[in-house]
Amino acid sequence: MIESLPLGHAAGRKVLLKLECVQPAGSFKLRGVGALCEKLYAEGKRVFVCASSSNAGYATAYAARLLGAKAVIVAPEGSPEEALSAIRLLNAEVIVHGAVWYDANDLALELVRQDPEKAYVSSYDDPVLWSGHATMIDELAKQCDKPDAIVCSVGGGGLLSGILEGLDRNGWSDVAVIGCGAYGANAFAASMEAGKLTRIPAASSIITCIGAEIVTPRVMELSKTHNLGAYLTSDLHAVEACERFLDDHRLLVDPSCGVSLAALYENTPLLGNAKTVVSIVCGGVGIKLAKLRRMRRLAEQKNELH
């Protein structure tokens, strides 16, 4: 964890960065996925099957390689080739199937049903995952005093569920948490606005890593006992936040991480009077500089249409 003077200046408050982007698997995902794979391996499973187009798949393949197991990653059509190539380098089998993640997930579940040696690894909806992700808050409790707020990205809600669990087990339940998304990748914001679990239409954002149509029910359960806020930004602003972060900290992250950085660069009113804020810099294994440039062009074109 480090302090960010550039983000602190932009937000007008102290900003600490939890740099999950430098995890060995490129994102926070290895915390939970690694814990789940270790549990499954101890139970005798030797093939891990995960439906993912990027970070969860890479974390599964990484954990399988360390454990001496095999990984099968089922990715929907249109998944970023940068991420799939990285997954293949870990000797995982990659199957491209279906138009959307739910199609890929159906095949992953079917593969597990057909073979007792195979085990399903959820990308965001498993208590073991949440407990694993919660370890970042365990670390925070040793690294700094209690912050006033935490800012994180939200797709399916696995990271958010882990953060909230970690806050509870460290006596920090009163810390505000701002979950960030993009217009068209806003399942969490839609559920918060409705006050109940809400499915959104197929994601229209170009930021596919946070494009879940619905969050895990665990998020809404925890929302009853936590101070949660939902922040949304445009695809273009998320990309611009990544560019600015690259200049400020020499770290390249995915726009799925950029949505939470944008909340700080824009000093969202949701931060209120918070004096110290922790930003979970979640990373992104599929990002390359050339891809970020492509995403900027796409975001600019999308912005012009509106």
Sequence and secondary structure as in RCSB ss.txt:
>XXXX:A:sequence
MIESLPLGHAAGRKVLLKLECVQPAGSFKLRGVGALCEKLYAEGKRVFVCASSSNAGYATAYAARLLGAKAVIVA
PEGSPEEALSAIRLLNAEVIVHGAVWYDANDLALELVRQDPEKAYVSSYDDPVLWSGHATMIDELAKQCDKPDAI
VCSVGGGGLLSGILEGLDRNGWSDVAVIGCGAYGANAFAASMEAGKLTRIPAASSIITCIGAEIVTPRVMELSKT
HNLGAYLTSDLHAVEACERFLDDHRLLVDPSCGVSLAALYENTPLLGNAKTVVSIVCGGVGIKLAKLRRMRRLAE
QKNELH
>XXXX:A:secstr
 EE HHHHHHHTSEEEEEEGGGSTTSBTHHHHHHHHHHHHHHTT  EEEEE SSHHHHHHHHHHHHHT EEEEEE
 TT  HHHHHHHHHTT EEEE SSSHHHHHHHHHHHHHH TTEEE  SS  HHHHHHHTHHHHHHHHHSS  SEE
EEE SSSHHHHHHHHHHHHTT TTSEEEEEEETTB HHHHHHHHTS    SS  SS GGG  SS  HHHHHHHTT
S EEEEEE HHHHHHHHHHHHHHHS    HHHHHHHHHHHTT GGGTT SEEEEEE B TT  HHHHHHHHHHHH
HHHHH 
